[in-house]
Amino acid sequence: LITALGGYFGSRLVTNIREDKGYTYGITAQLMGYRNTANLFISSQCATHYTLKVVEETQKEIRNLQLYPLSDDELYRVKAHMLSDYSRTLDTPFTIADFHLSMISEHIPDNYFNRHIEILESITPKQLQNIACRYLNPDKLLVVIAGNEEGIKKNVLENGKSEVENPSACCSRYAPEYVFPSSPFITRTALPRDMTPL
């Protein structure tokens, strides 16, 4: 699912935000897995005046994964990419050693890759859509924007996104705000009803 969103060059984020809109040279989505949890991480670099457009298009692509199942052709391409990517995981002595270290430290079962491939080959567009609806909750995501503080602030306010406030009041919780690290403010957004902030 995350590969389809932004995990390879033919992904939805790359196709929309880089190829169609030209807002960024690159954008990627990754699922960072840990022993007991995982984090979805989406990152991009863009010109300051495209900042909110990149955020909004990213939100749109996440919602589209929930609203519409992948086409058979798109799912075929994602599966082909992931299967070819697996072959690189164990193609050198160093990657093999890294895999064995991870197996030991993270208690990964011996059938990990076989199970992954079985699931990958059998998963359907409807199952992926259900996973998107269950796990991709834009209300629980946090958007972090780093860059030219004044330029971003101007971009936020020019686009009707509301007032600027002190981050100490709301940075400690996940909320629909844009967080500006190394900057003394965040914005609480006022988006249209049909748009949910990341």
C-alpha positions in Angstrom: 0.0 0.0 0.0 2.8 2.5 1.0 4.7 1.4 -2.1 1.7 2.4 -4.3 1.5 5.7 -2.4 5.1 6.8 -2.6 7.5 3.9 -2.5 8.8 3.8 -6.0 9.2 6.1 -9.1 5.8 5.1 -10.6 4.0 5.8 -7.3 0.9 8.0 -7.0 2.8 10.8 -5.1 5.6 10.9 -7.7 3.1 10.7 -10.7 0.9 13.5 -9.3 3.2 15.9 -7.5 6.4 15.5 -9.5 5.3 14.4 -13.0 1.9 16.1 -13.4 2.2 19.2 -11.2 5.9 19.8 -11.1 5.8 20.9 -7.5 8.9 18.9 -6.4 11.8 16.9 -7.9 11.1 14.0 -5.5 8.7 12.8 -2.9 8.7 9.5 -1.1 6.7 7.5 1.4 8.1 4.8 3.6 6.7 2.5 6.3 9.3 2.4 9.1 8.8 -0.9 10.9 9.9 -1.6 14.4 9.4 -4.6 16.7 6.1 -3.5 18.2 5.0 -0.6 16.0 5.5 1.2 12.6 5.5 4.8 11.4 4.4 6.2 8.0 7.0 8.7 6.8 6.4 10.9 3.8 9.1 13.4 2.8 9.7 15.9 0.0 11.6 19.1 -0.8 10.0 21.9 -2.7 10.0 25.6 -3.3 8.4 27.6 -0.5 5.5 28.7 -2.6 4.5 25.1 -3.4 4.6 23.9 0.3 0.9 23.8 1.0 0.1 22.5 -2.5 2.4 19.5 -1.8 0.7 18.9 1.5 -2.7 19.1 0.0 -1.9 16.8 -2.9 -0.4 14.3 -0.5 -3.6 14.4 1.6 -5.6 13.9 -1.6 -3.6 10.8 -2.6 -4.0 9.3 0.8 -7.8 9.8 0.6 -7.9 8.3 -2.9 -6.3 5.1 -1.5 -9.3 5.0 0.9 -11.9 5.9 -1.7 -10.8 3.9 -4.7 -9.1 0.5 -5.1 -5.9 0.2 -7.1 -6.5 -0.9 -10.7 -5.3 -4.3 -11.6 -2.5 -2.7 -13.8 -1.3 -0.5 -10.9 -1.3 -3.5 -8.5 0.7 -5.5 -11.0 3.3 -2.8 -11.3 3.6 -2.4 -7.5 4.0 -6.2 -7.1 6.6 -6.4 -9.8 8.6 -3.6 -8.3 8.4 -5.1 -4.8 9.4 -8.6 -6.0 12.4 -7.2 -7.8 13.3 -5.1 -4.8 13.3 -8.2 -2.6 16.0 -9.7 -4.7 18.4 -6.9 -3.8 17.8 -7.5 -0.1 20.0 -10.6 -0.1 22.3 -10.0 -3.1 25.6 -9.3 -1.4 27.4 -10.7 1.7 26.8 -7.4 3.5 23.0 -7.4 2.9 22.9 -11.0 3.9 24.8 -10.2 7.1 22.5 -7.2 7.8 19.4 -9.4 7.4 20.7 -12.1 9.8 21.6 -9.4 12.4 18.0 -8.0 12.0 16.6 -11.5 12.4 18.4 -12.0 15.7 17.9 -8.5 17.1 14.3 -8.1 16.1 13.2 -11.8 16.5 12.2 -12.1 12.8 11.0 -15.6 12.0 12.9 -17.8 9.5 9.9 -17.8 7.1 9.7 -14.0 7.0 10.6 -13.5 3.3 8.5 -16.5 2.1 5.5 -15.2 4.0 6.0 -11.7 2.6 6.1 -13.0 -0.9 3.0 -15.2 -0.4 1.1 -12.2 0.9 2.3 -9.9 -1.8 1.3 -12.3 -4.6 -2.2 -13.0 -3.2 -3.3 -9.5 -2.0 -6.2 -7.9 -3.8 -7.1 -4.2 -4.6 -10.1 -4.5 -2.2 -7.9 -5.8 0.6 -5.5 -2.8 0.1 -8.4 -0.4 0.1 -9.6 -1.9 3.4 -6.1 -1.5 4.9 -6.0 2.1 3.8 -9.3 2.8 5.5 -8.3 1.1 8.6 -4.7 2.4 9.1 -4.3 5.6 7.1 -6.0 8.2 9.3 -5.0 11.7 8.3 -6.3 13.1 11.6 -3.5 11.2 13.4 -0.7 12.3 11.1 1.6 15.3 11.8 2.8 17.6 9.1 6.3 19.1 9.8 7.5 21.9 7.6 11.1 23.1 7.7 12.5 25.9 5.6 12.3 29.7 5.2 10.2 30.6 8.2 8.8 33.9 6.9 8.2 32.5 3.4 6.3 29.5 4.7 4.4 31.6 7.2 3.4 34.0 4.3 2.4 31.0 2.1 0.2 29.6 4.9 -1.6 32.8 5.7 -2.0 33.8 2.0 -3.8 30.5 1.5 -6.4 31.2 4.3 -5.0 28.6 6.6 -5.6 30.6 9.8 -3.6 32.2 12.7 -0.2 31.5 14.0 0.2 30.3 17.6 2.8 29.4 20.1 3.7 25.7 19.8 3.9 25.1 23.5 0.2 24.8 23.7 -0.2 22.0 21.2 3.1 20.5 20.0 2.9 17.7 22.6 0.0 16.0 20.9 -0.8 14.8 17.4 -3.1 17.3 15.9 -4.0 18.9 12.6 -1.3 21.6 12.7 1.7 22.4 10.6 4.8 22.3 12.8 7.8 24.5 12.0 10.8 23.0 13.7 13.4 25.5 14.8 10.7 28.1 14.7 8.5 29.5 17.6 5.2 29.0 15.9 2.7 26.5 14.5 -0.4 27.2 12.5 -3.8 25.7 13.3 -5.4 25.2 9.9 -8.9 26.0 8.7 -9.3 23.7 5.7 -12.4 23.2 3.6 -14.8 20.7 4.9 -13.9 18.0 2.4 -10.1 18.2 3.2 -8.5 16.7 6.3 -5.0 17.9 7.3 -2.2 15.4 7.6 
